[in-house]
Amino acid sequence: VAEAAVIETPAGDGLPCAVTTRFTLPHGLSYLEIEITLHDKPFEPWPEAGWLCLPFKVDSPRFVLGRPGGIIDPATDIVPGANRDLFTLHTGMAVIGAGDRGVGLCPIDHPMVSLERPGCWRYSTDFVPRKPTVLVNLFNNQWNTNFRLWNGGTWSSRVRVWAAEGGAEPVLITP
C-alpha cells in the first residue's frame, strides 16, 4: 500500500512527447520513489540526451558516489585527467551538507548521473560541482556502442530518494 501523486504533461512547447511523473510514498518505508515515463518519444537522429533534474536544498554540498569498487568523493577521488562530468553509480549516491545531513538517492533503472549540470558531450578534467543538483540521465545517443543510436518509444525510469544522515557509509552501504 502506498500514497501516490501523478503529474501528466502533454507534448508540446519544446517537449517532444508526453511525460508522466509519479511520486510514491510506500507505507512503512522511508523513501520517496519518483517514476518518470516518456510516452511515444519520437526517434531523433540529432544528438540528444534526456535528464531528470533533482535540485536539492543542501547548503555547502559535498557528493559521495557509490561506484563500482567503492564510494568516492568526486571533488577529491578522481584520477587526474579523467572526466568529471558523467558518472555511473552502483549503490546510489548522496548529497551531504552541514552536520552530515542531506539526501540519498538511487537511480534504479538508469544509473548514469551528472552533478550540477548535464554531462553529455562534456569532458572536464577539473570541474568540481558546487550546487546540490543531481541529473539522472534517462537516455542519450552520445555513445551508440553502449546506447541505441536513436531513442524512441515509451519507457519509465525510477529513482528512490531518502533523508541521509551520518556520512557515506551509513547512507549507501548499511541500509
Secondary structure per residue as TSV (DSSP state, phi and psi in degrees):
chain	resnum	aa	ss	phi	psi
A	1	V	-	360.0	139.4
A	2	A	E	-152.5	160.1
A	3	E	E	-100.9	138.6
A	4	A	E	-139.5	149.3
A	5	A	E	-128.1	140.1
A	6	V	E	-127.0	135.6
A	7	I	E	-119.4	122.8
A	8	E	E	-105.0	124.5
A	9	T	E	-119.2	119.8
A	10	P	-	-75.5	160.8
A	11	A	S	-66.6	154.4
A	12	G	B	128.1	168.7
A	13	D	T	50.8	48.7
A	14	G	T	89.0	-10.1
A	15	L	B	-95.6	115.5
A	16	P	-	-75.9	-11.1
A	17	C	S	-151.0	163.6
A	18	A	E	-70.7	146.9
A	19	V	E	-131.0	133.5
A	20	T	E	-113.1	128.3
A	21	T	E	-117.2	124.0
A	22	R	E	-117.9	128.6
A	23	F	E	-109.4	123.4
A	24	T	E	-126.1	131.4
A	25	L	E	-110.9	100.7
A	26	P	E	-68.8	134.6
A	27	H	T	-63.9	134.9
A	28	G	T	80.5	0.0
A	29	L	-	-120.1	150.1
A	30	S	S	-105.2	48.3
A	31	Y	-	-143.8	161.5
A	32	L	E	-107.1	132.7
A	33	E	E	-106.6	127.8
A	34	I	E	-108.4	124.7
A	35	E	E	-121.3	123.7
A	36	I	E	-113.5	130.5
A	37	T	E	-120.2	126.2
A	38	L	E	-96.0	129.1
A	39	H	E	-107.2	121.2
A	40	D	E	51.2	46.1
A	41	K	E	-63.8	129.6
A	42	P	-	-70.5	149.9
A	43	F	-	-67.8	140.8
A	44	E	-	-136.5	117.9
A	45	P	-	-80.3	-16.6
A	46	W	S	-75.9	155.6
A	47	P	-	-56.0	131.5
A	48	E	-	-154.4	155.6
A	49	A	E	-151.5	147.1
A	50	G	E	-120.7	142.2
A	51	W	E	-133.9	145.2
A	52	L	E	-100.0	113.3
A	53	C	E	-94.8	124.5
A	54	L	E	-120.7	91.8
A	55	P	E	-85.7	120.9
A	56	F	-	-104.9	155.7
A	57	K	-	-97.9	89.6
A	58	V	-	-134.6	119.3
A	59	D	S	-77.7	141.7
A	60	S	S	47.1	59.7
A	61	P	-	-70.3	146.5
A	62	R	E	-126.3	149.8
A	63	F	E	-111.1	140.6
A	64	V	E	-128.2	129.4
A	65	L	E	-117.5	126.3
A	66	G	E	-83.2	95.1
A	67	R	E	-99.9	163.6
A	68	P	T	-57.7	121.4
A	69	G	T	103.5	-12.7
A	70	G	E	150.3	-179.4
A	71	I	E	-94.3	133.4
A	72	I	E	-126.2	156.9
A	73	D	-	-106.4	114.2
A	74	P	T	-64.1	-16.4
A	75	A	T	-75.9	-24.2
A	76	T	T	-129.4	-17.4
A	77	D	S	-110.2	15.2
A	78	I	S	-100.0	136.1
A	79	V	-	-59.2	134.9
A	80	P	T	-54.5	136.0
A	81	G	T	91.2	-9.7
A	82	A	S	-84.0	156.6
A	83	N	-	-67.7	139.0
A	84	R	-	-117.9	19.8
A	85	D	S	-111.8	-12.3
A	86	L	-	-148.3	130.6
A	87	F	E	-132.9	146.9
A	88	T	E	-104.9	131.3
A	89	L	-	-99.0	155.3
A	90	H	S	-113.1	-55.6
A	91	T	S	-105.1	-7.0
A	92	G	E	122.0	-161.8
A	93	M	E	-158.1	171.0
A	94	A	E	-143.1	149.4
A	95	V	E	-112.3	110.2
A	96	I	E	-111.4	137.8
A	97	G	-	-120.5	-150.9
A	98	A	G	-58.1	143.8
A	99	G	G	68.9	19.5
A	100	D	G	56.6	35.6
A	101	R	E	-116.7	147.2
A	102	G	E	177.6	-138.1
A	103	V	E	-132.6	134.1
A	104	G	E	-105.5	151.8
A	105	L	E	-152.7	153.6
A	106	C	E	-139.7	111.5
A	107	P	E	-74.7	112.6
A	108	I	S	-75.5	-42.7
A	109	D	S	-100.1	-25.4
A	110	H	-	-135.9	99.1
A	111	P	-	-85.0	10.4
A	112	M	E	-94.3	132.0
A	113	V	E	-134.6	158.3
A	114	S	E	-125.3	156.4
A	115	L	E	-113.9	128.5
A	116	E	S	74.2	-38.6
A	117	R	S	-146.8	154.3
A	118	P	-	-59.8	137.4
A	119	G	-	-105.2	-6.6
A	120	C	T	-67.5	144.8
A	121	W	T	60.8	25.8
A	122	R	-	-124.8	151.1
A	123	Y	-	-150.0	94.9
A	124	S	-	-111.5	132.3
A	125	T	S	-97.9	-0.2
A	126	D	S	-135.3	5.0
A	127	F	-	-68.7	131.5
A	128	V	-	-126.2	117.7
A	129	P	-	-65.7	140.1
A	130	R	-	-118.3	-21.0
A	131	K	S	-98.1	143.4
A	132	P	-	-82.1	56.7
A	133	T	E	-117.7	130.7
A	134	V	E	-116.2	131.8
A	135	L	E	-115.5	119.5
A	136	V	E	-92.2	124.1
A	137	N	E	-79.0	116.5
A	138	L	E	-86.9	-32.1
A	139	F	E	-167.2	157.4
A	140	N	E	-161.7	161.0
A	141	N	-	-124.1	31.4
A	142	Q	S	-70.2	-43.3
A	143	W	-	-117.5	101.2
A	144	N	T	-81.7	7.0
A	145	T	T	-80.9	-32.8
A	146	N	T	-107.7	-18.0
A	147	F	S	-130.3	159.0
A	148	R	-	-62.9	147.0
A	149	L	S	-63.8	-41.5
A	150	W	S	-123.8	134.8
A	151	N	-	-107.7	116.1
A	152	G	-	-145.0	163.2
A	153	G	E	111.2	-158.1
A	154	T	E	-122.3	130.1
A	155	W	E	-156.6	163.8
A	156	S	E	-122.5	156.8
A	157	S	E	-140.8	134.1
A	158	R	E	-113.5	144.4
A	159	V	E	-134.5	130.9
A	160	R	E	-100.8	137.5
A	161	V	E	-128.8	136.9
A	162	W	E	-145.7	160.7
A	163	A	E	-69.4	134.8
A	164	A	E	-114.8	135.7
A	165	E	E	-149.5	135.9
A	166	G	S	103.0	10.3
A	167	G	-	92.1	-171.9
A	168	A	H	-69.7	-49.0
A	169	E	H	-60.0	-51.7
A	170	P	H	-68.0	-22.0
A	171	V	H	-82.3	-38.9
A	172	L	H	-107.8	-15.2
A	173	I	T	-118.8	-54.1
A	174	T	-	-58.4	-45.9
A	175	P	-	-60.2	360.0
